[in-house]
Amino acid sequence: SQKIEQNSEALNIQEGKTATLTCNYTNYSPAYLQWYRQDPGRGPVFLLLIRENEKEKRKERLKVTFDTTLKQSLFHITASQPADSATYLCALTGNQFYFGTGTSLTVIP
Amino acid sequence: DVKVTQSSRYLVKRTGEKVFLECVQDMDHENMFWYRQDPGLGLRLIYFSYDVKMKEKGDIPEGYSVSREKKERFSLILESASTNQTSMYLCASSERAETVVGETQYFGPGTRLLVL
């Protein structure tokens, strides 16, 4: 069965540093991979989508890489701010949608 | 902006009650989804609909049914609520794209259901 692993349940970093979140998957070849942000008590919000033939995608302070050989995506937030504190979910998309369990990020002032 | 609304933010029901959760989207999306989210288990797909009156079972359909009579509305029904259905329920919609399930999913705010 399909499996998605996101690195450590919680990540704490100092404000201004770069946060790097990892998403590894097995038994699947997604057409694309997405990252979502979820705040407590709210639904996930779409951030970025990267296709299988793309290596890297950027949006403001966010960067996503996608390595289909390693079956891994890295999600970077540069110059992190306390407002970036949230849970970040990766999602694989092909014939179905599969979400990871998420990584909780806390940016410490 | 896409807007997905859910009928209730919080709901408390008793075991055995029939529960209706409603979801409405305003962007004319073909696809609609119902998930439940539990700590440590992430988002799990209950049902998916890719067109009016069409439905597909997700990973955990047992104990649930759905209805999609109009394109903008997708209802989740708990025929006889049980305590193990206490959870956060999230509705989402997406536009059909290269794949049937579409690309970006737009989520509602969620309904936190407590079954006593």
Interface residues (C-beta under 8 A of the other chain):
Chain A: A31 Y32 Q34 Y36 G41 R42 G43 P44 V45 F46 L49 L89 A91 T93 G94 N95 Q96 F97 F99 G100 T101 G102
Chain B: V4 F33 Y35 G40 L41 G42 L43 L45 L90 A92 E98 T99 V100 V101 G102 E103 T104 Q105 Y106 F107 G108 P109 G110 R112
